[in-house]
Amino acid sequence: MTGIALGTPQRRNRTWVRTTIGVLLTAAMLFPVYWMINVSFTRDQDMRKSPPDLFPVHGTLEGYRAVLDQQLPYLGTSLVIGLGTVVLTVALAAPAGYALAKLRPRGGGVLSFLLLVAQMVPGIIMAMGFYAIYLQLGLLQSVPGLIVADSTLAVPFAVLIFTAFMSGIPGELIQAAQMDGARALRTFWSIVLPMSRNSVVTVSLFAFLWSWSDFIFASTLANGGAHEPITLGIYHYIGNNNQQWNAIMATAVVASLPATVILVLAQRYVAAGVTAGAVKD
């Protein structure tokens, strides 16, 4: 009892130390986000103030007015590209993951290895290849072209996530469906896919985030076109108004909101989807 009583204050001190360190590290990582928000409300004449204001004492909404006036078309294009990338990624990756997990085709191990290798190819190399192909097909500066390009980043990762998750689905359920006369496609659509909700949400989230934040494909395949995503919108805005940092940061804040909201709403599904298949019963 004496040892426990003596050890309790030490444990409490360790807990406080760990908590303090965690809070400090979190604050350090989130400080750039806070500063982005702070600058988005700061007036132009206060940008070079020394020392700078830690809070927007004389706040302004000029940056957000510029977003509404100039950046909404870019945001709309990014939303369309993101949703299109999600649909195409899930449509391609879910059946592939089911085949690798349950149908066990020949060469499945080699295919899984190639999917891992595909994620190591630098994006600029893929962008150059897409540029040559799209130039022949007439898909440069088009939304469908960007959707296909962004999907190539998400599909390999998505197939691996679906494979890991679907491997944990009991084989008895699939066998029961087959005994009732369901074929592979019907089994996938009616049994496997509804049970893979967590992995579908996980894949959809990552596919959307990758397409939403893409700059390499956008600058290579869509620069100068009628439909440009928000990453190019910010890039052009910096080039044309390199002194209006409040407008630039306001655009960055607005562009971060959709991804933040989606991540918060889907976090529990993402946790379940990412860890699926890691533990076997």
C-alpha positions as CSV (number, residue, x, y, z in Angstrom):
1,M,0.0,0.0,0.0
2,T,2.9,2.3,0.9
3,G,4.5,1.7,-2.5
4,I,1.3,2.4,-4.3
5,A,0.7,5.6,-2.3
6,L,4.2,6.8,-3.1
7,G,3.9,6.0,-6.7
8,T,0.6,7.7,-7.3
9,P,2.0,11.3,-7.3
10,Q,4.8,10.2,-9.6
11,R,2.2,8.8,-12.0
12,R,0.2,12.0,-11.8
13,N,3.3,14.1,-12.6
14,R,4.1,11.9,-15.6
15,T,0.5,12.3,-16.8
16,W,0.7,16.0,-16.5
17,V,4.1,16.1,-18.3
18,R,2.8,14.0,-21.1
19,T,-0.3,16.1,-21.4
20,T,1.7,19.3,-21.5
21,I,4.0,18.0,-24.1
22,G,1.1,16.8,-26.2
23,V,-0.6,20.2,-26.0
24,L,2.6,22.0,-26.9
25,L,3.2,19.8,-29.9
26,T,-0.4,20.1,-31.0
27,A,-0.2,23.9,-30.7
28,A,3.0,24.0,-32.7
29,M,1.5,21.9,-35.5
30,L,-1.8,23.9,-35.6
31,F,-0.1,27.3,-35.4
32,P,0.3,27.7,-39.2
33,V,-3.4,27.0,-39.5
34,Y,-4.2,29.7,-36.9
35,W,-1.8,32.1,-38.6
36,M,-3.5,31.5,-42.0
37,I,-6.8,32.4,-40.4
38,N,-5.3,35.5,-38.6
39,V,-3.8,36.8,-41.8
40,S,-7.0,36.3,-43.7
41,F,-8.6,38.9,-41.5
42,T,-5.6,41.3,-41.4
43,R,-5.7,44.6,-43.4
44,D,-3.1,45.2,-46.1
45,Q,-1.4,48.0,-44.2
46,D,-0.9,45.8,-41.2
47,M,0.8,43.0,-43.0
48,R,4.3,44.2,-42.5
49,K,3.7,45.4,-39.0
50,S,6.6,44.6,-36.6
51,P,5.9,42.9,-34.3
52,P,2.9,41.4,-36.1
53,D,-0.5,41.3,-34.4
54,L,-1.3,37.9,-32.9
55,F,-4.9,38.7,-33.3
56,P,-6.6,40.7,-36.1
57,V,-7.1,43.8,-34.0
58,H,-8.4,45.8,-36.9
59,G,-10.0,42.9,-38.8
60,T,-11.3,43.1,-42.3
61,L,-13.4,40.9,-44.6
62,E,-11.9,42.2,-47.8
63,G,-10.1,38.8,-48.4
64,Y,-13.3,36.9,-48.1
65,R,-15.1,39.3,-50.4
66,A,-12.4,38.6,-53.0
67,V,-13.0,34.9,-52.6
68,L,-16.7,35.3,-53.3
69,D,-15.9,37.5,-56.3
70,Q,-13.1,35.5,-57.9
71,Q,-12.7,32.0,-56.5
72,L,-16.1,30.4,-56.5
73,P,-15.7,29.0,-60.1
74,Y,-12.5,27.3,-59.1
75,L,-14.1,25.9,-56.0
76,G,-17.0,24.5,-58.1
77,T,-14.6,22.9,-60.5
78,S,-12.7,21.3,-57.7
79,L,-15.9,19.9,-56.2
80,V,-16.9,18.3,-59.5
81,I,-13.5,16.8,-60.0
82,G,-13.4,15.5,-56.4
83,L,-16.8,13.8,-56.6
84,G,-16.0,12.4,-60.0
85,T,-12.7,11.0,-58.7
86,V,-14.5,9.4,-55.8
87,V,-17.1,7.7,-58.1
88,L,-14.5,6.4,-60.6
89,T,-12.2,5.2,-57.8
90,V,-14.8,3.2,-56.0
91,A,-16.2,1.8,-59.2
92,L,-12.8,0.5,-60.2
93,A,-11.3,-0.4,-56.9
94,A,-14.2,-2.1,-55.1
95,P,-14.6,-5.0,-57.6
96,A,-10.8,-5.4,-57.9
97,G,-10.5,-5.6,-54.1
98,Y,-13.3,-8.2,-54.0
99,A,-11.6,-10.3,-56.7
100,L,-8.3,-10.2,-54.9
101,A,-9.8,-10.9,-51.5
102,K,-12.4,-13.6,-52.3
103,L,-12.0,-14.9,-55.9
104,R,-8.2,-15.3,-55.6
105,P,-7.3,-15.1,-59.3
106,R,-4.0,-16.3,-60.6
107,G,-1.3,-13.7,-60.3
108,G,-3.1,-11.9,-57.5
109,G,0.0,-11.6,-55.4
110,V,1.9,-10.1,-58.3
111,L,-0.9,-7.7,-58.9
112,S,-0.9,-6.5,-55.3
113,F,2.9,-6.0,-55.5
114,L,2.4,-3.9,-58.7
115,L,-0.2,-1.8,-56.9
116,L,2.4,-1.0,-54.3
117,V,5.0,-0.2,-56.9
118,A,2.5,2.1,-58.7
119,Q,2.2,4.3,-55.6
120,M,5.9,5.0,-55.8
121,V,5.9,6.5,-59.3
122,P,6.4,10.3,-59.0
123,G,3.4,12.3,-59.9
124,I,5.3,14.5,-62.4
125,I,6.2,11.4,-64.4
126,M,2.6,10.3,-64.6
127,A,1.6,13.9,-65.5
128,M,4.0,13.9,-68.5
129,G,2.6,10.6,-69.7
130,F,-1.0,11.9,-69.4
131,Y,0.0,15.1,-71.2
132,A,1.2,13.1,-74.2
133,I,-1.9,10.9,-74.3
134,Y,-4.4,13.7,-73.7
135,L,-2.8,15.8,-76.4
136,Q,-3.7,13.0,-78.9
137,L,-7.1,12.4,-77.5
138,G,-8.1,16.1,-77.1
139,L,-8.6,15.8,-73.3
140,L,-6.3,18.6,-72.3
141,Q,-7.9,21.3,-70.1
142,S,-10.9,19.2,-69.5
143,V,-12.7,18.1,-66.3
144,P,-13.0,14.4,-67.3
145,G,-9.2,14.3,-68.0
146,L,-8.4,15.6,-64.5
147,I,-10.9,13.0,-63.0
148,V,-9.1,10.1,-64.8
149,A,-5.7,11.4,-63.9
150,D,-6.5,12.0,-60.2
151,S,-8.1,8.5,-60.0
152,T,-4.8,6.9,-60.9
153,L,-3.4,8.2,-57.6
154,A,-6.3,6.8,-55.6
155,V,-7.1,3.5,-57.3
156,P,-3.9,1.5,-56.2
157,F,-4.4,2.6,-52.6
158,A,-8.1,1.9,-52.7
159,V,-7.7,-1.6,-54.1
160,L,-5.4,-2.5,-51.2
161,I,-7.8,-1.0,-48.6
162,F,-10.7,-2.9,-50.2
163,T,-8.7,-6.2,-50.3
164,A,-7.7,-5.9,-46.7
165,F,-11.3,-5.2,-45.5
166,M,-13.1,-7.7,-47.7
167,S,-10.6,-10.5,-46.6
168,G,-12.2,-10.2,-43.2
169,I,-15.7,-10.8,-44.4
170,P,-16.8,-14.4,-43.3
171,G,-16.7,-16.8,-46.2
172,E,-19.8,-18.5,-44.9
173,L,-21.9,-15.5,-46.0
174,I,-20.6,-15.7,-49.5
175,Q,-21.1,-19.5,-49.6
176,A,-24.7,-19.1,-48.4
177,A,-25.4,-16.5,-51.1
178,Q,-23.9,-18.8,-53.7
179,M,-26.0,-21.7,-52.5
180,D,-29.1,-19.5,-52.9
181,G,-28.1,-19.1,-56.6
182,A,-26.3,-15.7,-56.4
183,R,-23.5,-15.3,-58.8
184,A,-20.2,-13.4,-58.1
185,L,-21.6,-10.1,-59.3
186,R,-24.8,-10.4,-57.3
187,T,-22.9,-11.6,-54.2
188,F,-20.6,-8.6,-54.5
189,W,-23.4,-6.1,-54.9
190,S,-25.8,-7.4,-52.4
191,I,-23.6,-8.9,-49.7
192,V,-20.0,-7.7,-49.9
193,L,-20.4,-4.1,-50.8
194,P,-23.0,-3.2,-48.1
195,M,-20.7,-4.8,-45.5
196,S,-17.8,-2.8,-46.7
197,R,-19.2,0.6,-45.8
198,N,-16.3,1.6,-43.7
199,S,-13.8,0.9,-46.4
200,V,-16.0,2.7,-49.0
201,V,-16.0,5.8,-46.8
202,T,-12.3,5.6,-46.2
203,V,-11.5,5.2,-49.9
204,S,-13.9,8.0,-50.9
205,L,-12.4,10.4,-48.3
206,F,-8.8,9.8,-49.5
207,A,-9.7,10.0,-53.1
208,F,-11.5,13.3,-52.6
209,L,-8.7,14.8,-50.6
210,W,-6.1,13.7,-53.2
211,S,-8.1,15.3,-56.0
212,W,-9.0,18.4,-54.0
213,S,-5.3,19.1,-53.2
214,D,-3.8,18.1,-56.5
215,F,-1.5,20.6,-58.2
216,I,0.8,18.7,-60.4
217,F,-1.9,17.2,-62.7
218,A,-3.9,20.5,-62.6
219,S,-0.9,22.6,-63.6
220,T,0.1,20.2,-66.3
221,L,-3.2,19.1,-67.8
222,A,-5.6,22.0,-67.1
223,N,-3.5,25.2,-66.9
224,G,-5.1,27.9,-69.0
225,G,-8.3,26.1,-69.6
226,A,-11.9,27.2,-68.9
227,H,-12.2,24.9,-65.9
228,E,-9.4,25.1,-63.4
229,P,-9.4,23.7,-59.8
230,I,-8.9,25.7,-56.7
231,T,-5.2,24.9,-56.5
232,L,-4.7,26.7,-59.8
233,G,-7.0,29.5,-58.6
234,I,-4.8,30.2,-55.6
235,Y,-1.7,29.9,-57.8
236,H,-2.9,32.4,-60.3
237,Y,-4.2,34.7,-57.5
238,I,-0.8,34.8,-55.9
239,G,0.8,35.7,-59.3
240,N,-1.7,38.5,-60.0
241,N,-2.1,40.0,-56.5
242,N,1.1,39.2,-54.6
243,Q,0.5,42.0,-52.1
244,Q,-3.1,41.0,-51.0
245,W,-2.1,38.3,-48.6
246,N,-5.4,38.5,-46.8
247,A,-7.3,37.5,-49.9
248,I,-4.8,34.6,-50.5
249,M,-5.1,33.3,-47.0
250,A,-8.9,33.7,-47.1
251,T,-9.0,31.5,-50.2
252,A,-6.8,28.9,-48.5
253,V,-9.2,29.0,-45.5
254,V,-12.3,28.5,-47.6
255,A,-10.6,25.8,-49.7
256,S,-9.8,23.9,-46.5
257,L,-13.3,23.9,-45.1
258,P,-14.8,21.1,-47.3
259,A,-12.0,18.7,-46.6
260,T,-12.1,19.5,-42.9
261,V,-15.8,19.0,-42.6
262,I,-15.7,15.7,-44.5
263,L,-12.8,14.4,-42.4
264,V,-14.6,15.3,-39.1
265,L,-17.8,13.6,-40.2
266,A,-16.1,10.5,-41.5
267,Q,-13.3,10.0,-39.0
268,R,-14.8,7.0,-37.2
269,Y,-15.4,5.2,-40.5
270,V,-11.9,6.0,-41.6
271,A,-10.4,4.5,-38.4
272,A,-12.3,1.3,-38.9
273,G,-11.5,1.1,-42.6
274,V,-7.8,1.7,-42.3
275,T,-7.3,-0.8,-39.6
276,A,-9.5,-3.5,-41.3
277,G,-7.6,-6.7,-41.9
278,A,-4.8,-5.8,-39.6
279,V,-6.0,-8.3,-36.9
280,K,-7.1,-11.8,-37.7
281,D,-9.4,-13.8,-35.4
